[in-house]
């Protein structure tokens, strides 16, 4: 049997303790780092889940009319400008009527000549009809006079149509507003020549009612399933960044727009602009 003294026992205990500490320090460096918790703690509550669809768009008038000209001419009077409120039938501008007045006079003179020819053809026909009844002329002469009478009547119709056309051109030289509204664009100036030979030039743009506006926006194909008429919406504009405006979805247009394989759909929302804070884009 071996007998250990007290000093040896204490020394052995100290060595064992130092070894345990060294082993703990060595093993601590090899332990994997535990990532921080990726959770947030919140109080349980009840409420509605809202699905929000975000998009950008432009604010436009509900009805925007382009006013053009069917005839060519030089602007001699300009009676409307930007932001003017106009009524239906109000004169916006007038073109030089000189040529149109001459065309009306020429057409009326042609009508008068046709009426004189008709009167002569009618007299010849009546005279030949009586002569044929008395066997003084042949029936072919009566047929010829009847043909001349029919031609004269047709010329009357043609001359009247020419008068109507010339008068219509004269009337169209005065450009009038087709609706009540506000002039938001003018592309013509006094003295400028309007050329309507190939297409109808746009002289004015008139918004029918600025108190009723609409938002034209494009929504991604992935979000269209959540849209339907009557849904409420909110939007902000750069002019009032700290204010939200309300809108109501009016129309989802089925025609897709494809740009670089990205499909979007046009969506129209109604906006109440009674105070006219919102302006057309």
C-alpha positions as CSV (number, residue, x, y, z in Angstrom):
1,X,0.0,0.0,0.0
2,X,1.2,3.5,-1.0
3,X,0.7,6.3,1.4
4,X,0.6,10.0,0.0
5,X,1.5,12.8,2.2
6,X,-0.6,15.9,2.4
7,X,1.7,18.1,0.3
8,X,1.6,15.6,-2.6
9,X,-2.2,15.5,-2.5
10,X,-2.5,19.3,-2.6
11,X,0.0,19.5,-5.5
12,X,-1.9,16.8,-7.4
13,X,-5.1,18.7,-6.9
14,X,-3.6,21.9,-8.2
15,X,-2.3,20.2,-11.3
16,X,-5.7,18.7,-12.0
17,X,-7.3,22.1,-11.6
18,X,-4.8,23.8,-13.9
19,X,-5.4,21.1,-16.5
20,X,-9.1,21.5,-16.3
21,X,-8.9,25.3,-16.8
22,X,-6.5,24.8,-19.8
23,X,-8.9,22.3,-21.4
24,X,-11.8,24.6,-20.9
25,X,-10.0,27.5,-22.5
26,X,-8.9,25.4,-25.4
27,X,-12.4,24.0,-26.0
28,X,-14.0,27.5,-25.8
29,X,-12.1,28.7,-28.8
30,X,-13.4,25.7,-30.9
31,X,-17.1,26.2,-30.1
32,X,-19.2,27.5,-33.1
33,X,-20.6,31.0,-33.0
34,X,-24.3,31.1,-32.3
35,X,-26.1,33.5,-34.7
36,X,-28.4,36.1,-33.1
37,X,-32.1,35.5,-33.1
38,X,-33.9,36.7,-36.3
39,X,-37.3,37.1,-34.7
40,X,-39.4,40.1,-33.5
41,X,-41.7,39.8,-30.6
42,X,-45.1,41.5,-30.8
43,X,-48.4,41.5,-28.9
44,X,-51.0,39.3,-30.4
45,X,-53.8,41.3,-32.0
46,X,-56.8,40.9,-34.4
47,X,-57.5,43.0,-37.5
48,X,-58.0,43.0,-41.3
49,X,-55.3,42.0,-43.7
50,X,-54.8,44.6,-46.5
51,X,-53.4,43.7,-49.9
52,X,-51.8,46.8,-51.4
53,X,-51.0,47.2,-55.1
54,X,-48.5,50.0,-55.9
55,X,-48.2,51.7,-59.2
56,X,-47.4,55.1,-60.8
57,X,-49.6,57.0,-63.2
58,X,-50.7,60.3,-64.5
59,X,-53.6,62.6,-63.7
60,X,-55.7,63.5,-66.7
61,X,-59.1,65.1,-67.3
62,X,-61.9,62.6,-67.8
63,X,-62.8,64.2,-71.2
64,X,-60.1,65.9,-73.2
65,X,-61.2,67.2,-76.6
66,X,-58.8,68.1,-79.5
67,X,-60.2,70.9,-81.5
68,X,-59.0,71.0,-85.1
69,X,-59.8,72.6,-88.5
70,X,-61.3,71.0,-91.6
71,X,-60.2,73.8,-93.8
72,X,-56.9,75.7,-94.4
73,X,-56.4,79.3,-94.0
74,X,-54.7,82.1,-92.1
75,X,-55.7,83.0,-88.6
76,X,-57.2,86.5,-88.5
77,X,-58.9,86.4,-85.1
78,X,-57.8,84.5,-81.9
79,X,-60.4,84.6,-79.2
80,X,-59.2,82.0,-76.7
81,X,-56.0,81.4,-74.7
82,X,-54.6,79.1,-72.1
83,X,-56.8,78.5,-69.0
84,X,-59.8,80.3,-70.6
85,X,-63.2,78.8,-69.6
86,X,-65.2,78.5,-72.8
87,X,-68.8,77.5,-73.6
88,X,-70.2,75.2,-76.2
89,X,-70.4,77.1,-79.5
90,X,-68.1,79.9,-78.4
91,X,-65.8,81.2,-81.2
92,X,-62.2,80.2,-80.5
93,X,-60.6,81.6,-83.7
94,X,-61.4,82.7,-87.3
95,X,-59.6,82.0,-90.5
96,X,-59.4,84.5,-93.4
97,X,-62.8,84.1,-95.1
98,X,-61.9,85.8,-98.4
99,X,-61.4,82.6,-100.4
100,X,-64.4,80.9,-98.9
101,X,-66.7,83.8,-99.7
102,X,-65.5,83.7,-103.3
103,X,-66.2,80.0,-103.5
104,X,-69.7,80.5,-102.1
105,X,-70.4,83.2,-104.7
106,X,-69.1,81.0,-107.5
107,X,-71.3,78.1,-106.4
108,X,-74.4,80.3,-106.2
109,X,-73.7,81.7,-109.7
110,X,-73.4,78.1,-111.0
111,X,-76.7,77.3,-109.4
112,X,-78.3,80.3,-111.0
113,X,-76.9,79.2,-114.4
114,X,-78.3,75.7,-113.9
115,X,-81.7,77.1,-113.0
116,X,-81.7,79.1,-116.2
117,X,-80.8,76.0,-118.2
118,X,-83.6,74.1,-116.5
119,X,-86.1,76.7,-117.4
120,X,-85.0,76.6,-121.1
121,X,-85.0,72.8,-121.1
122,X,-88.5,72.8,-119.6
123,X,-89.8,75.2,-122.2
124,X,-88.3,73.2,-125.1
125,X,-89.8,70.0,-123.8
126,X,-93.3,71.6,-123.5
127,X,-93.0,73.0,-127.0
128,X,-91.8,69.8,-128.6
129,X,-94.6,67.8,-126.8
130,X,-97.2,70.1,-128.4
131,X,-95.5,69.8,-131.8
132,X,-95.4,66.1,-131.6
133,X,-99.1,66.0,-130.7
134,X,-99.7,68.0,-133.9
135,X,-97.3,65.8,-136.0
136,X,-95.0,68.7,-136.7
137,X,-91.9,67.1,-135.3
138,X,-90.8,63.5,-134.8
139,X,-90.8,61.7,-131.5
140,X,-87.1,61.6,-131.4
141,X,-87.0,65.4,-131.0
142,X,-89.3,65.0,-127.9
143,X,-87.0,62.3,-126.5
144,X,-84.0,64.6,-127.0
145,X,-85.7,67.5,-125.2
146,X,-86.8,65.2,-122.4
147,X,-83.1,64.1,-122.0
148,X,-82.0,67.8,-121.9
149,X,-84.6,68.4,-119.2
150,X,-83.4,65.5,-117.1
151,X,-79.8,66.7,-117.4
152,X,-80.8,70.2,-116.4
153,X,-82.5,68.9,-113.3
154,X,-79.4,66.9,-112.4
155,X,-77.3,70.0,-112.8
156,X,-79.5,71.8,-110.4
157,X,-78.9,69.1,-107.7
158,X,-75.1,69.3,-108.4
159,X,-75.1,73.1,-108.2
160,X,-77.0,73.0,-104.9
161,X,-74.5,70.5,-103.5
162,X,-71.6,72.8,-104.5
163,X,-73.3,75.7,-102.7
164,X,-73.8,73.6,-99.6
165,X,-70.1,72.5,-99.7
166,X,-68.9,76.1,-100.2
167,X,-71.1,77.3,-97.4
168,X,-69.8,74.5,-95.1
169,X,-66.2,75.5,-95.8
170,X,-67.1,79.1,-94.9
171,X,-68.8,78.0,-91.7
172,X,-65.8,75.8,-90.8
173,X,-63.5,78.7,-91.1
174,X,-64.9,79.8,-87.8
175,X,-63.6,77.4,-85.1
176,X,-66.0,77.0,-82.2
177,X,-65.7,75.1,-78.9
178,X,-67.6,71.7,-79.1
179,X,-68.0,71.5,-75.3
180,X,-68.1,73.6,-72.1
181,X,-64.6,73.4,-70.6
182,X,-61.2,74.9,-70.0
183,X,-58.5,75.5,-72.6
184,X,-55.4,73.6,-71.4
185,X,-53.4,73.8,-74.6
186,X,-53.2,76.1,-77.6
187,X,-50.9,75.4,-80.6
188,X,-51.8,78.3,-82.9
189,X,-51.0,82.0,-83.0
190,X,-52.5,85.0,-84.7
191,X,-51.4,85.2,-88.4
192,X,-50.3,81.6,-88.5
193,X,-51.4,79.5,-91.5
194,X,-53.5,76.4,-90.8
195,X,-52.8,73.6,-93.3
196,X,-55.5,70.9,-93.3
197,X,-54.5,69.3,-96.6
198,X,-53.3,65.9,-95.3
199,X,-54.5,65.7,-91.7
200,X,-56.5,67.7,-89.3
201,X,-54.3,70.0,-87.2
202,X,-55.0,70.2,-83.4
203,X,-55.4,73.8,-82.6
204,X,-56.7,73.6,-79.0
205,X,-57.1,71.0,-76.2
206,X,-60.2,71.5,-74.0
207,X,-60.8,69.7,-70.8
208,X,-64.5,69.2,-70.2
209,X,-64.5,69.3,-66.3
210,X,-61.4,69.7,-64.1
211,X,-63.5,68.9,-61.0
212,X,-63.6,65.3,-62.2
213,X,-60.2,63.8,-63.0
214,X,-58.9,60.3,-63.6
215,X,-55.6,58.5,-63.0
216,X,-54.2,56.4,-65.9
217,X,-51.8,53.9,-64.5
218,X,-50.2,50.6,-65.5
219,X,-50.3,47.6,-63.2
220,X,-48.1,44.6,-63.4
221,X,-49.5,41.3,-64.6
222,X,-48.8,39.7,-61.2
223,X,-51.1,42.2,-59.4
224,X,-54.1,42.3,-61.7
225,X,-55.8,39.4,-60.0
226,X,-56.4,41.5,-56.9
227,X,-58.1,44.3,-58.9
228,X,-61.8,44.9,-59.5
229,X,-64.1,47.9,-60.1
230,X,-65.0,50.0,-57.1
231,X,-61.8,49.3,-55.1
232,X,-60.6,52.3,-53.0
233,X,-57.2,53.7,-53.5
234,X,-54.9,56.4,-52.2
235,X,-52.2,58.4,-54.0
236,X,-49.8,61.3,-53.5
237,X,-48.5,63.8,-56.0
238,X,-45.3,65.8,-56.0
239,X,-47.1,69.1,-55.5
240,X,-48.5,67.9,-52.1
241,X,-46.1,65.3,-50.8
242,X,-47.5,65.3,-47.3
243,X,-51.2,64.8,-48.3
244,X,-53.0,61.7,-49.5
245,X,-55.8,61.9,-52.0
246,X,-58.6,59.3,-52.4
247,X,-59.5,57.5,-55.7
248,X,-61.9,54.8,-56.8
249,X,-61.0,52.2,-59.4
250,X,-63.4,52.6,-62.4
251,X,-62.0,50.4,-65.2
252,X,-59.5,47.6,-65.8
253,X,-58.6,47.5,-69.5
254,X,-58.1,44.0,-70.9
255,X,-55.6,45.1,-73.6
256,X,-52.1,44.2,-72.4
257,X,-49.0,46.3,-72.9
258,X,-45.9,44.2,-73.5
259,X,-42.5,46.0,-73.2
260,X,-39.4,43.8,-73.2
261,X,-41.5,40.7,-72.2
262,X,-43.0,42.6,-69.2
263,X,-46.8,42.6,-69.3
264,X,-48.8,45.4,-67.8
265,X,-52.4,46.5,-68.0
266,X,-54.0,49.9,-68.0
267,X,-56.1,50.8,-64.9
268,X,-58.3,53.9,-64.6
269,X,-59.2,55.4,-61.3
270,X,-61.7,58.2,-60.7
271,X,-60.7,61.2,-58.6
272,X,-62.9,63.9,-57.0
273,X,-61.1,67.2,-57.7
274,X,-63.8,69.6,-56.4
275,X,-61.3,72.1,-55.0
276,X,-59.2,71.8,-58.3
277,X,-55.9,71.3,-56.4
278,X,-54.9,68.6,-58.8
279,X,-53.7,69.7,-62.3
280,X,-53.6,67.7,-65.5
281,X,-50.2,66.0,-66.1
